[in-house]
Amino acid sequence: MSSQLQQYLPILMFLGVAVGFAFGTLIFSVVAGKLGRRTKVKDSPYECGMLPEGEGSARLSVKFYLVALLFVLFDIEVVFMYPWAVTYKDMLKTNAPLVLGGMLSFLGILFVGYVYALKKKAFDWRS
C-alpha cells in the first residue's frame, strides 16, 4: 500500500511547485507594482512624440467581431477537410460507405450552422 502512495509523490511535488509558482508570481507582481512609481506622464499614451488627441481607437460594432469569428469557424472547418481529401483513396479501400457518410454528415452539420447564421443575419454587420 505504501509503495502505491509513493508513486504519487512526484505528482504531488509537481502540483505543489506549480501552485507555489502561480502564487509566487502573483505576489511578486503586487510587490513590484507597489514599488514602482507611476506618474501622470508615465500613464499617458505615447503617439510619435505628439500629445494624444481624441479617442485612442475607433470602436467597432459587435457584429463585425461576430462575422470575424464565423469566418474563422468556417475556415477551420474547411481546413479539417484537407486531410480527409488527401487520404480519401486509401480510406475507400477499407470502408467506403462509412468514409463518405462521415464526411457528408460533417458537411451537413456545417451547412445547418451556415443556414442558421444566415437566418440570424449574422453575416451582415452593417445593421
N, CA, C and O atoms as a printed pandas DataFrame, in Angstrom:
     atom_number atom_name residue_name chain_id  residue_number  x_coord  y_coord  z_coord
0              1         N          MET        A               1    0.823   -1.196    0.000
1              2        CA          MET        A               1    0.000    0.000    0.000
2              3         C          MET        A               1    0.865    1.255    0.000
3              4         O          MET        A               1    0.577    2.201   -0.733
4              5         N          SER        A               2    1.907    1.277    0.802
5              6        CA          SER        A               2    2.747    2.462    0.874
6              7         C          SER        A               2    3.517    2.674   -0.427
7              8         O          SER        A               2    3.824    3.815   -0.773
8              9         N          SER        A               3    3.836    1.603   -1.159
9             10        CA          SER        A               3    4.558    1.769   -2.425
10            11         C          SER        A               3    3.669    2.437   -3.470
11            12         O          SER        A               3    4.157    3.177   -4.325
12            13         N          GLN        A               4    2.359    2.175   -3.401
13            14        CA          GLN        A               4    1.452    2.848   -4.339
14            15         C          GLN        A               4    1.363    4.334   -4.035
15            16         O          GLN        A               4    1.318    5.147   -4.957
16            17         N          LEU        A               5    1.338    4.699   -2.783
17            18        CA          LEU        A               5    1.293    6.111   -2.418
18            19         C          LEU        A               5    2.592    6.816   -2.777
19            20         O          LEU        A               5    2.582    7.999   -3.117
20            21         N          GLN        A               6    3.713    6.099   -2.704
21            22        CA          GLN        A               6    4.997    6.700   -3.055
22            23         C          GLN        A               6    5.073    7.013   -4.542
23            24         O          GLN        A               6    5.830    7.896   -4.945
24            25         N          GLN        A               7    4.314    6.317   -5.354
25            26        CA          GLN        A               7    4.312    6.602   -6.780
26            27         C          GLN        A               7    3.647    7.947   -7.081
27            28         O          GLN        A               7    3.948    8.567   -8.101
28            29         N          TYR        A               8    2.763    8.397   -6.222
29            30        CA          TYR        A               8    2.090    9.679   -6.410
30            31         C          TYR        A               8    2.875   10.854   -5.833
31            32         O          TYR        A               8    2.491   12.005   -6.038
32            33         N          LEU        A               9    3.948   10.589   -5.129
33            34        CA          LEU        A               9    4.741   11.640   -4.515
34            35         C          LEU        A               9    5.310   12.630   -5.544
35            36         O          LEU        A               9    5.223   13.834   -5.302
36            37         N          PRO        A              10    5.882   12.200   -6.669
37            38        CA          PRO        A              10    6.365   13.180   -7.656
38            39         C          PRO        A              10    5.244   14.053   -8.217
39            40         O          PRO        A              10    5.453   15.234   -8.494
40            41         N          ILE        A              11    4.057   13.474   -8.385
41            42        CA          ILE        A              11    2.936   14.261   -8.896
42            43         C          ILE        A              11    2.520   15.315   -7.883
43            44         O          ILE        A              11    2.251   16.459   -8.247
44            45         N          LEU        A              12    2.466   14.934   -6.616
45            46        CA          LEU        A              12    2.123   15.896   -5.575
46            47         C          LEU        A              12    3.180   16.991   -5.451
47            48         O          LEU        A              12    2.851   18.155   -5.225
48            49         N          MET        A              13    4.461   16.610   -5.602
49            50        CA          MET        A              13    5.527   17.614   -5.571
50            51         C          MET        A              13    5.391   18.576   -6.742
51            52         O          MET        A              13    5.552   19.786   -6.578
52            53         N          PHE        A              14    5.099   18.048   -7.908
53            54        CA          PHE        A              14    4.921   18.893   -9.091
54            55         C          PHE        A              14    3.736   19.838   -8.912
55            56         O          PHE        A              14    3.809   21.012   -9.274
56            57         N          LEU        A              15    2.651   19.322   -8.353
57            58        CA          LEU        A              15    1.479   20.151   -8.095
58            59         C          LEU        A              15    1.810   21.259   -7.098
59            60         O          LEU        A              15    1.375   22.399   -7.264
60            61         N          GLY        A              16    2.580   20.922   -6.064
61            62        CA          GLY        A              16    2.992   21.929   -5.085
62            63         C          GLY        A              16    3.857   23.012   -5.708
63            64         O          GLY        A              16    3.675   24.196   -5.425
64            65         N          VAL        A              17    4.800   22.611   -6.558
65            66        CA          VAL        A              17    5.661   23.590   -7.238
66            67         C          VAL        A              17    4.832   24.470   -8.166
67            68         O          VAL        A              17    5.063   25.677   -8.236
68            69         N          ALA        A              18    3.871   23.888   -8.880
69            70        CA          ALA        A              18    3.043   24.667   -9.799
70            71         C          ALA        A              18    2.196   25.688   -9.047
71            72         O          ALA        A              18    2.122   26.849   -9.450
72            73         N          VAL        A              19    1.564   25.268   -7.970
73            74        CA          VAL        A              19    0.747   26.195   -7.181
74            75         C          VAL        A              19    1.630   27.260   -6.533
75            76         O          VAL        A              19    1.266   28.436   -6.503
76            77         N          GLY        A              20    2.777   26.856   -6.020
77            78        CA          GLY        A              20    3.708   27.825   -5.438
78            79         C          GLY        A              20    4.198   28.841   -6.449
79            80         O          GLY        A              20    4.313   30.026   -6.138
80            81         N          PHE        A              21    4.488   28.383   -7.660
81            82        CA          PHE        A              21    4.931   29.304   -8.704
82            83         C          PHE        A              21    3.830   30.289   -9.068
83            84         O          PHE        A              21    4.094   31.478   -9.249
84            85         N          ALA        A              22    2.587   29.800   -9.179
85            86        CA          ALA        A              22    1.471   30.670   -9.540
86            87         C          ALA        A              22    1.271   31.756   -8.484
87            88         O          ALA        A              22    1.182   32.938   -8.817
88            89         N          PHE        A              23    1.201   31.361   -7.222
89            90        CA          PHE        A              23    1.005   32.344   -6.160
90            91         C          PHE        A              23    2.232   33.235   -5.988
91            92         O          PHE        A              23    2.102   34.421   -5.684
92            93         N          GLY        A              24    3.416   32.671   -6.182
93            94        CA          GLY        A              24    4.639   33.462   -6.072
94            95         C          GLY        A              24    4.712   34.572   -7.104
95            96         O          GLY        A              24    5.088   35.698   -6.777
96            97         N          THR        A              25    4.359   34.269   -8.342
97            98        CA          THR        A              25    4.393   35.311   -9.376
98            99         C          THR        A              25    3.324   36.370   -9.133
99           100         O          THR        A              25    3.550   37.549   -9.404
100          101         N          LEU        A              26    2.164   35.964   -8.626
101          102        CA          LEU        A              26    1.133   36.951   -8.301
102          103         C          LEU        A              26    1.591   37.881   -7.177
103          104         O          LEU        A              26    1.418   39.096   -7.263
104          105         N          ILE        A              27    2.163   37.316   -6.145
105          106        CA          ILE        A              27    2.639   38.131   -5.024
106          107         C          ILE        A              27    3.783   39.037   -5.478
107          108         O          ILE        A              27    3.842   40.204   -5.093
108          109         N          PHE        A              28    4.683   38.507   -6.288
109          110        CA          PHE        A              28    5.795   39.324   -6.786
110          111         C          PHE        A              28    5.300   40.493   -7.632
111          112         O          PHE        A              28    5.832   41.598   -7.532
112          113         N          SER        A              29    4.287   40.260   -8.464
113          114        CA          SER        A              29    3.780   41.355   -9.301
114          115         C          SER        A              29    3.124   42.443   -8.463
115          116         O          SER        A              29    3.228   43.624   -8.795
116          117         N          VAL        A              30    2.447   42.061   -7.378
117          118        CA          VAL        A              30    1.834   43.065   -6.492
118          119         C          VAL        A              30    2.920   43.875   -5.789
119          120         O          VAL        A              30    2.833   45.101   -5.711
120          121         N          VAL        A              31    3.943   43.189   -5.277
121          122        CA          VAL        A              31    5.018   43.882   -4.568
122          123         C          VAL        A              31    5.799   44.772   -5.526
123          124         O          VAL        A              31    6.100   45.917   -5.191
124          125         N          ALA        A              32    6.129   44.272   -6.696
125          126        CA          ALA        A              32    6.885   45.070   -7.660
126          127         C          ALA        A              32    6.051   46.236   -8.170
127          128         O          ALA        A              32    6.596   47.300   -8.462
128          129         N          GLY        A              33    4.748   46.055   -8.282
129          130        CA          GLY        A              33    3.881   47.140   -8.740
130          131         C          GLY        A              33    3.797   48.267   -7.739
131          132         O          GLY        A              33    3.705   49.431   -8.127
132          133         N          LYS        A              34    3.826   47.943   -6.446
133          134        CA          LYS        A              34    3.765   48.982   -5.420
134          135         C          LYS        A              34    5.091   49.715   -5.288
135          136         O          LYS        A              34    5.122   50.881   -4.895
136          137         N          LEU        A              35    6.192   49.032   -5.617
137          138        CA          LEU        A              35    7.500   49.670   -5.516
138          139         C          LEU        A              35    7.745   50.649   -6.661
139          140         O          LEU        A              35    8.436   51.651   -6.480
140          141         N          GLY        A              36    7.191   50.372   -7.825
141          142        CA          GLY        A              36    7.402   51.254   -8.975
142          143         C          GLY        A              36    6.591   52.532   -8.834
143          144         O          GLY        A              36    5.456   52.505   -8.359
144          145         N          ARG        A              37    7.173   53.647   -9.246
145          146        CA          ARG        A              37    6.481   54.925   -9.151
146          147         C          ARG        A              37    5.762   55.203  -10.463
147          148         O          ARG        A              37    6.353   55.128  -11.540
148          149         N          ARG        A              38    4.491   55.522  -10.356
149          150        CA          ARG        A              38    3.697   55.839  -11.546
150          151         C          ARG        A              38    3.329   57.310  -11.481
151          152         O          ARG        A              38    2.802   57.798  -10.481
152          153         N          THR        A              39    3.618   57.997  -12.568
153          154        CA          THR        A              39    3.244   59.409  -12.650
154          155         C          THR        A              39    2.217   59.582  -13.762
155          156         O          THR        A              39    1.954   58.660  -14.535
156          157         N          LYS        A              40    1.646   60.773  -13.828
157          158        CA          LYS        A              40    0.648   61.056  -14.858
158          159         C          LYS        A              40    1.276   60.986  -16.246
159          160         O          LYS        A              40    0.629   60.562  -17.203
160          161         N          VAL        A              41    2.525   61.397  -16.351
161          162        CA          VAL        A              41    3.218   61.369  -17.642
162          163         C          VAL        A              41    3.474   59.927  -18.080
163          164         O          VAL        A              41    3.349   59.610  -19.263
164          165         N          LYS        A              42    3.831   59.051  -17.137
165          166        CA          LYS        A              42    4.079   57.648  -17.479
166          167         C          LYS        A              42    2.813   56.940  -17.919
167          168         O          LYS        A              42    2.862   56.052  -18.770
168          169         N          ASP        A              43    1.671   57.324  -17.345
169          170        CA          ASP        A              43    0.415   56.658  -17.668
170          171         C          ASP        A              43   -0.247   57.192  -18.933
171          172         O          ASP        A              43   -1.206   56.596  -19.424
172          173         N          SER        A              44    0.247   58.299  -19.464
173          174        CA          SER        A              44   -0.376   58.848  -20.678
174          175         C          SER        A              44    0.128   58.082  -21.906
175          176         O          SER        A              44    1.275   57.636  -21.928
176          177         N          PRO        A              45   -0.724   57.927  -22.927
177          178        CA          PRO        A              45   -0.295   57.209  -24.139
178          179         C          PRO        A              45    0.734   58.009  -24.921
179          180         O          PRO        A              45    0.751   59.239  -24.884
180          181         N          TYR        A              46    1.589   57.286  -25.626
181          182        CA          TYR        A              46    2.647   57.903  -26.415
182          183         C          TYR        A              46    2.340   57.702  -27.885
183          184         O          TYR        A              46    2.232   56.571  -28.358
184          185         N          GLU        A              47    2.199   58.806  -28.607
185          186        CA          GLU        A              47    1.896   58.721  -30.035
186          187         C          GLU        A              47    2.920   59.515  -30.837
187          188         O          GLU        A              47    2.692   60.689  -31.130
188          189         N          CYS        A              48    4.005   58.919  -31.184
189          190        CA          CYS        A              48    5.021   59.509  -32.079
190          191         C          CYS        A              48    5.525   60.861  -31.584
191          192         O          CYS        A              48    5.812   61.739  -32.398
192          193         N          GLY        A              49    5.639   61.047  -30.293
193          194        CA          GLY        A              49    6.166   62.285  -29.764
194          195         C          GLY        A              49    5.153   63.406  -29.672
195          196         O          GLY        A              49    5.468   64.477  -29.154
196          197         N          MET        A              50    3.947   63.185  -30.162
197          198        CA          MET        A              50    2.910   64.220  -30.120
198          199         C          MET        A              50    1.982   63.964  -28.934
199          200         O          MET        A              50    1.853   62.837  -28.454
200          201         N          LEU        A              51    1.347   65.028  -28.479
201          202        CA          LEU        A              51    0.364   64.865  -27.417
202          203         C          LEU        A              51   -0.854   64.141  -27.978
203          204         O          LEU        A              51   -1.305   64.460  -29.078
204          205         N          PRO        A              52   -1.387   63.182  -27.247
205          206        CA          PRO        A              52   -2.545   62.436  -27.756
206          207         C          PRO        A              52   -3.786   63.327  -27.815
207          208         O          PRO        A              52   -4.042   64.137  -26.924
208          209         N          GLU        A              53   -4.544   63.145  -28.899
209          210        CA          GLU        A              53   -5.783   63.905  -29.071
210          211         C          GLU        A              53   -6.905   62.941  -29.398
211          212         O          GLU        A              53   -6.738   62.044  -30.224
212          213         N          GLY        A              54   -8.028   63.119  -28.767
213          214        CA          GLY        A              54   -9.196   62.307  -29.082
214          215         C          GLY        A              54   -9.112   60.907  -28.515
215          216         O          GLY        A              54   -8.246   60.583  -27.703
216          217         N          GLU        A              55  -10.044   60.090  -28.972
217          218        CA          GLU        A              55  -10.110   58.712  -28.511
218          219         C          GLU        A              55   -9.001   57.888  -29.162
219          220         O          GLU        A              55   -8.640   58.123  -30.315
220          221         N          GLY        A              56   -8.468   56.934  -28.424
221          222        CA          GLY        A              56   -7.345   56.133  -28.899
222          223         C          GLY        A              56   -7.636   55.319  -30.142
223          224         O          GLY        A              56   -6.810   55.270  -31.053
224          225         N          SER        A              57   -8.780   54.689  -30.198
225          226        CA          SER        A              57   -9.123   53.888  -31.368
226          227         C          SER        A              57  -10.631   53.933  -31.567
227          228         O          SER        A              57  -11.397   54.127  -30.624
228          229         N          ALA        A              58  -11.031   53.752  -32.805
229          230        CA          ALA        A              58  -12.454   53.769  -33.123
230          231         C          ALA        A              58  -13.095   52.471  -32.658
231          232         O          ALA        A              58  -12.501   51.401  -32.788
232          233         N          ARG        A              59  -14.286   52.561  -32.124
233          234        CA          ARG        A              59  -14.994   51.359  -31.669
234          235         C          ARG        A              59  -15.687   50.713  -32.856
235          236         O          ARG        A              59  -16.274   51.391  -33.699
236          237         N          LEU        A              60  -15.611   49.413  -32.906
237          238        CA          LEU        A              60  -16.270   48.660  -33.958
238          239         C          LEU        A              60  -17.510   47.989  -33.395
239          240         O          LEU        A              60  -17.610   47.727  -32.196
240          241         N          SER        A              61  -18.438   47.722  -34.276
241          242        CA          SER        A              61  -19.665   47.065  -33.866
242          243         C          SER        A              61  -19.381   45.619  -33.453
243          244         O          SER        A              61  -18.435   44.995  -33.934
244          245         N          VAL        A              62  -20.204   45.111  -32.568
245          246        CA          VAL        A              62  -20.072   43.720  -32.136
246          247         C          VAL        A              62  -20.324   42.789  -33.311
247          248         O          VAL        A              62  -19.759   41.697  -33.369
248          249         N          LYS        A              63  -21.171   43.211  -34.252
249          250        CA          LYS        A              63  -21.466   42.395  -35.434
250          251         C          LYS        A              63  -20.190   42.120  -36.238
251          252         O          LYS        A              63  -20.035   41.039  -36.806
252          253         N          PHE        A              64  -19.291   43.082  -36.286
253          254        CA          PHE        A              64  -18.030   42.887  -37.007
254          255         C          PHE        A              64  -17.248   41.724  -36.410
255          256         O          PHE        A              64  -16.727   40.880  -37.139
256          257         N          TYR        A              65  -17.169   41.683  -35.096
257          258        CA          TYR        A              65  -16.444   40.606  -34.431
258          259         C          TYR        A              65  -17.161   39.269  -34.621
259          260         O          TYR        A              65  -16.513   38.230  -34.746
260          261         N          LEU        A              66  -18.491   39.291  -34.643
261          262        CA          LEU        A              66  -19.247   38.071  -34.873
262          263         C          LEU        A              66  -18.964   37.514  -36.265
263          264         O          LEU        A              66  -18.786   36.307  -36.429
264          265         N          VAL        A              67  -18.923   38.387  -37.261
265          266        CA          VAL        A              67  -18.609   37.948  -38.623
266          267         C          VAL        A              67  -17.187   37.401  -38.689
267          268         O          VAL        A              67  -16.936   36.401  -39.362
268          269         N          ALA        A              68  -16.268   38.045  -38.000
269          270        CA          ALA        A              68  -14.880   37.573  -37.998
270          271         C          ALA        A              68  -14.780   36.197  -37.355
271          272         O          ALA        A              68  -14.070   35.329  -37.864
272          273         N          LEU        A              69  -15.476   35.985  -36.247
273          274        CA          LEU        A              69  -15.447   34.673  -35.588
274          275         C          LEU        A              69  -16.101   33.603  -36.453
275          276         O          LEU        A              69  -15.620   32.471  -36.506
276          277         N          LEU        A              70  -17.185   33.948  -37.126
277          278        CA          LEU        A              70  -17.824   32.978  -38.016
278          279         C          LEU        A              70  -16.905   32.620  -39.179
279          280         O          LEU        A              70  -16.853   31.465  -39.603
280          281         N          PHE        A              71  -16.187   33.605  -39.689
281          282        CA          PHE        A              71  -15.231   33.328  -40.764
282          283         C          PHE        A              71  -14.161   32.353  -40.289
283          284         O          PHE        A              71  -13.837   31.387  -40.980
284          285         N          VAL        A              72  -13.622   32.614  -39.118
285          286        CA          VAL        A              72  -12.584   31.724  -38.579
286          287         C          VAL        A              72  -13.152   30.328  -38.366
287          288         O          VAL        A              72  -12.494   29.335  -38.674
288          289         N          LEU        A              73  -14.372   30.248  -37.839
289          290        CA          LEU        A              73  -15.002   28.955  -37.594
290          291         C          LEU        A              73  -15.151   28.155  -38.883
291          292         O          LEU        A              73  -14.749   26.993  -38.938
292          293         N          PHE        A              74  -15.722   28.763  -39.918
293          294        CA          PHE        A              74  -15.931   28.033  -41.165
294          295         C          PHE        A              74  -14.611   27.778  -41.890
295          296         O          PHE        A              74  -14.478   26.776  -42.593
296          297         N          ASP        A              75  -13.654   28.654  -41.732
297          298        CA          ASP        A              75  -12.343   28.452  -42.340
298          299         C          ASP        A              75  -11.653   27.239  -41.714
299          300         O          ASP        A              75  -11.060   26.429  -42.426
300          301         N          ILE        A              76  -11.725   27.113  -40.413
301          302        CA          ILE        A              76  -11.102   25.975  -39.741
302          303         C          ILE        A              76  -11.821   24.681  -40.095
303          304         O          ILE        A              76  -11.183   23.635  -40.216
304          305         N          GLU        A              77  -13.133   24.736  -40.260
305          306        CA          GLU        A              77  -13.870   23.539  -40.653
306          307         C          GLU        A              77  -13.402   23.050  -42.029
307          308         O          GLU        A              77  -13.286   21.846  -42.257
308          309         N          VAL        A              78  -13.140   23.978  -42.930
309          310        CA          VAL        A              78  -12.659   23.595  -44.265
310          311         C          VAL        A              78  -11.253   23.011  -44.164
311          312         O          VAL        A              78  -10.916   22.081  -44.896
312          313         N          VAL        A              79  -10.434   23.547  -43.269
313          314        CA          VAL        A              79   -9.080   23.022  -43.093
314          315         C          VAL        A              79   -9.123   21.571  -42.617
315          316         O          VAL        A              79   -8.235   20.788  -42.955
316          317         N          PHE        A              80  -10.136   21.202  -41.841
317          318        CA          PHE        A              80  -10.268   19.821  -41.379
318          319         C          PHE        A              80  -10.610   18.869  -42.520
319          320         O          PHE        A              80  -10.441   17.659  -42.377
320          321         N          MET        A              81  -11.085   19.388  -43.645
321          322        CA          MET        A              81  -11.430   18.520  -44.770
322          323         C          MET        A              81  -10.211   18.149  -45.613
323          324         O          MET        A              81  -10.259   17.156  -46.340
324          325         N          TYR        A              82   -9.128   18.910  -45.540
325          326        CA          TYR        A              82   -7.947   18.616  -46.352
326          327         C          TYR        A              82   -7.324   17.252  -46.035
327          328         O          TYR        A              82   -7.057   16.490  -46.964
328          329         N          PRO        A              83   -7.083   16.916  -44.773
329          330        CA          PRO        A              83   -6.516   15.575  -44.520
330          331         C          PRO        A              83   -7.436   14.455  -44.995
331          332         O          PRO        A              83   -6.966   13.419  -45.466
332          333         N          TRP        A              84   -8.738   14.660  -44.872
333          334        CA          TRP        A              84   -9.695   13.665  -45.352
334          335         C          TRP        A              84   -9.567   13.507  -46.861
335          336         O          TRP        A              84   -9.579   12.385  -47.368
336          337         N          ALA        A              85   -9.446   14.607  -47.579
337          338        CA          ALA        A              85   -9.348   14.542  -49.033
338          339         C          ALA        A              85   -8.041   13.892  -49.485
339          340         O          ALA        A              85   -8.010   13.191  -50.496
340          341         N          VAL        A              86   -6.980   14.124  -48.746
341          342        CA          VAL        A              86   -5.680   13.559  -49.117
342          343         C          VAL        A              86   -5.679   12.044  -48.960
343          344         O          VAL        A              86   -5.115   11.332  -49.791
344          345         N          THR        A              87   -6.301   11.555  -47.912
345          346        CA          THR        A              87   -6.292   10.113  -47.648
346          347         C          THR        A              87   -7.570    9.421  -48.119
347          348         O          THR        A              87   -7.828    8.280  -47.735
348          349         N          TYR        A              88   -8.364   10.089  -48.939
349          350        CA          TYR        A              88   -9.664    9.551  -49.352
350          351         C          TYR        A              88   -9.529    8.224  -50.109
351          352         O          TYR        A              88  -10.268    7.280  -49.831
352          353         N          LYS        A              89   -8.591    8.144  -51.067
353          354        CA          LYS        A              89   -8.436    6.911  -51.849
354          355         C          LYS        A              89   -8.032    5.722  -50.976
355          356         O          LYS        A              89   -8.528    4.610  -51.159
356          357         N          ASP        A              90   -7.132    5.967  -50.030
357          358        CA          ASP        A              90   -6.707    4.888  -49.140
358          359         C          ASP        A              90   -7.844    4.439  -48.225
359          360         O          ASP        A              90   -7.979    3.251  -47.932
360          361         N          MET        A              91   -8.656    5.387  -47.778
361          362        CA          MET        A              91   -9.764    5.045  -46.883
362          363         C          MET        A              91  -10.881    4.307  -47.619
363          364         O          MET        A              91  -11.601    3.517  -47.009
364          365         N          LEU        A              92  -11.033    4.552  -48.918
365          366        CA          LEU        A              92  -12.076    3.881  -49.685
366          367         C          LEU        A              92  -11.855    2.374  -49.744
367          368         O          LEU        A              92  -12.815    1.610  -49.845
368          369         N          LYS        A              93  -10.599    1.943  -49.681
369          370        CA          LYS        A              93  -10.288    0.519  -49.748
370          371         C          LYS        A              93  -10.793   -0.222  -48.511
371          372         O          LYS        A              93  -11.113   -1.409  -48.582
372          373         N          THR        A              94  -10.862    0.475  -47.383
373          374        CA          THR        A              94  -11.268   -0.204  -46.146
374          375         C          THR        A              94  -12.779   -0.210  -45.958
375          376         O          THR        A              94  -13.373   -1.275  -45.788
376          377         N          ASN        A              95  -13.411    0.963  -45.987
377          378        CA          ASN        A              95  -14.848    1.028  -45.731
378          379         C          ASN        A              95  -15.414    2.276  -46.408
379          380         O          ASN        A              95  -15.498    3.337  -45.790
380          381         N          ALA        A              96  -15.799    2.148  -47.669
381          382        CA          ALA        A              96  -16.220    3.294  -48.471
382          383         C          ALA        A              96  -17.470    3.987  -47.942
383          384         O          ALA        A              96  -17.456    5.213  -47.830
384          385         N          PRO        A              97  -18.552    3.279  -47.609
385          386        CA          PRO        A              97  -19.754    3.990  -47.158
386          387         C          PRO        A              97  -19.550    4.761  -45.845
387          388         O          PRO        A              97  -20.104    5.844  -45.659
388          389         N          LEU        A              98  -18.763    4.197  -44.954
389          390        CA          LEU        A              98  -18.514    4.876  -43.686
390          391         C          LEU        A              98  -17.701    6.150  -43.897
391          392         O          LEU        A              98  -17.962    7.167  -43.253
392          393         N          VAL        A              99  -16.723    6.101  -44.791
393          394        CA          VAL        A              99  -15.869    7.251  -45.064
394          395         C          VAL        A              99  -16.693    8.376  -45.689
395          396         O          VAL        A              99  -16.611    9.526  -45.257
396          397         N          LEU        A             100  -17.472    8.044  -46.688
397          398        CA          LEU        A             100  -18.277    9.065  -47.357
398          399         C          LEU        A             100  -19.393    9.554  -46.439
399          400         O          LEU        A             100  -19.689   10.749  -46.414
400          401         N          GLY        A             101  -20.003    8.666  -45.700
401          402        CA          GLY        A             101  -21.071    9.056  -44.783
402          403         C          GLY        A             101  -20.581    9.980  -43.678
403          404         O          GLY        A             101  -21.282   10.911  -43.282
404          405         N          GLY        A             102  -19.387    9.722  -43.184
405          406        CA          GLY        A             102  -18.811   10.584  -42.153
406          407         C          GLY        A             102  -18.602   11.996  -42.650
407          408         O          GLY        A             102  -18.915   12.962  -41.953
408          409         N          MET        A             103  -18.069   12.119  -43.863
409          410        CA          MET        A             103  -17.831   13.460  -44.404
410          411         C          MET        A             103  -19.143   14.143  -44.774
411          412         O          MET        A             103  -19.273   15.354  -44.593
412          413         N          LEU        A             104  -20.111   13.398  -45.286
413          414        CA          LEU        A             104  -21.398   14.013  -45.615
414          415         C          LEU        A             104  -22.120   14.485  -44.355
415          416         O          LEU        A             104  -22.756   15.539  -44.371
416          417         N          SER        A             105  -22.034   13.731  -43.278
417          418        CA          SER        A             105  -22.649   14.193  -42.031
418          419         C          SER        A             105  -21.927   15.428  -41.490
419          420         O          SER        A             105  -22.563   16.340  -40.961
420          421         N          PHE        A             106  -20.607   15.455  -41.622
421          422        CA          PHE        A             106  -19.833   16.630  -41.221
422          423         C          PHE        A             106  -20.253   17.854  -42.023
423          424         O          PHE        A             106  -20.470   18.928  -41.462
424          425         N          LEU        A             107  -20.368   17.688  -43.343
425          426        CA          LEU        A             107  -20.783   18.802  -44.198
426          427         C          LEU        A             107  -22.237   19.201  -43.923
427          428         O          LEU        A             107  -22.582   20.379  -44.019
428          429         N          GLY        A             108  -23.084   18.233  -43.583
429          430        CA          GLY        A             108  -24.470   18.540  -43.252
430          431         C          GLY        A             108  -24.576   19.403  -42.005
431          432         O          GLY        A             108  -25.328   20.377  -41.980
432          433         N          ILE        A             109  -23.827   19.049  -40.977
433          434        CA          ILE        A             109  -23.828   19.847  -39.752
434          435         C          ILE        A             109  -23.269   21.238  -40.032
435          436         O          ILE        A             109  -23.778   22.230  -39.512
436          437         N          LEU        A             110  -22.234   21.310  -40.845
437          438        CA          LEU        A             110  -21.655   22.599  -41.223
438          439         C          LEU        A             110  -22.663   23.435  -41.999
439          440         O          LEU        A             110  -22.758   24.644  -41.787
440          441         N          PHE        A             111  -23.417   22.804  -42.895
441          442        CA          PHE        A             111  -24.416   23.518  -43.687
442          443         C          PHE        A             111  -25.568   24.014  -42.808
443          444         O          PHE        A             111  -26.065   25.122  -43.011
444          445         N          VAL        A             112  -25.988   23.217  -41.847
445          446        CA          VAL        A             112  -27.045   23.648  -40.922
446          447         C          VAL        A             112  -26.589   24.874  -40.128
447          448         O          VAL        A             112  -27.365   25.809  -39.929
448          449         N          GLY        A             113  -25.347   24.869  -39.681
449          450        CA          GLY        A             113  -24.803   26.031  -38.972
450          451         C          GLY        A             113  -24.737   27.257  -39.861
451          452         O          GLY        A             113  -24.999   28.370  -39.405
452          453         N          TYR        A             114  -24.394   27.065  -41.109
453          454        CA          TYR        A             114  -24.330   28.177  -42.060
454          455         C          TYR        A             114  -25.719   28.763  -42.316
455          456         O          TYR        A             114  -25.882   29.983  -42.345
456          457         N          VAL        A             115  -26.712   27.904  -42.501
457          458        CA          VAL        A             115  -28.085   28.375  -42.723
458          459         C          VAL        A             115  -28.593   29.100  -41.479
459          460         O          VAL        A             115  -29.270   30.122  -41.593
460          461         N          TYR        A             116  -28.279   28.591  -40.314
461          462        CA          TYR        A             116  -28.686   29.242  -39.067
462          463         C          TYR        A             116  -28.078   30.644  -38.977
463          464         O          TYR        A             116  -28.764   31.597  -38.608
464          465         N          ALA        A             117  -26.790   30.767  -39.314
465          466        CA          ALA        A             117  -26.135   32.076  -39.275
466          467         C          ALA        A             117  -26.751   33.017  -40.309
467          468         O          ALA        A             117  -26.885   34.213  -40.049
468          469         N          LEU        A             118  -27.126   32.498  -41.469
469          470        CA          LEU        A             118  -27.785   33.338  -42.477
470          471         C          LEU        A             118  -29.145   33.812  -41.989
471          472         O          LEU        A             118  -29.482   34.983  -42.165
472          473         N          LYS        A             119  -29.926   32.943  -41.385
473          474        CA          LYS        A             119  -31.262   33.323  -40.907
474          475         C          LYS        A             119  -31.191   34.334  -39.774
475          476         O          LYS        A             119  -32.065   35.193  -39.655
476          477         N          LYS        A             120  -30.171   34.244  -38.950
477          478        CA          LYS        A             120  -29.989   35.208  -37.863
478          479         C          LYS        A             120  -29.340   36.507  -38.348
479          480         O          LYS        A             120  -29.133   37.432  -37.562
480          481         N          LYS        A             121  -29.024   36.573  -39.635
481          482        CA          LYS        A             121  -28.354   37.725  -40.247
482          483         C          LYS        A             121  -27.036   38.049  -39.541
483          484         O          LYS        A             121  -26.706   39.211  -39.305
484          485         N          ALA        A             122  -26.306   37.004  -39.218
485          486        CA          ALA        A             122  -25.024   37.177  -38.521
486          487         C          ALA        A             122  -23.928   37.668  -39.455
487          488         O          ALA        A             122  -22.924   38.210  -38.994
488          489         N          PHE        A             123  -24.102   37.490  -40.748
489          490        CA          PHE        A             123  -23.067   37.918  -41.694
490          491         C          PHE        A             123  -23.219   39.370  -42.118
491          492         O          PHE        A             123  -22.373   39.880  -42.853
492          493         N          ASP        A             124  -24.269   40.052  -41.679
493          494        CA          ASP        A             124  -24.496   41.451  -42.047
494          495         C          ASP        A             124  -24.127   42.324  -40.864
495          496         O          ASP        A             124  -24.920   42.455  -39.932
496          497         N          TRP        A             125  -22.937   42.931  -40.873
497          498        CA          TRP        A             125  -22.505   43.722  -39.734
498          499         C          TRP        A             125  -22.879   45.184  -39.860
499          500         O          TRP        A             125  -22.581   45.967  -38.958
500          501         N          ARG        A             126  -23.519   45.577  -40.941
501          502        CA          ARG        A             126  -23.888   46.986  -41.123
502          503         C          ARG        A             126  -25.127   47.363  -40.320
503          504         O          ARG        A             126  -25.291   48.527  -39.955
504          505         N          SER        A             127  -25.988   46.414  -40.044
505          506        CA          SER        A             127  -27.230   46.767  -39.324
506          507         C          SER        A             127  -27.066   46.681  -37.830
507          508         O          SER        A             127  -28.012   46.946  -37.088
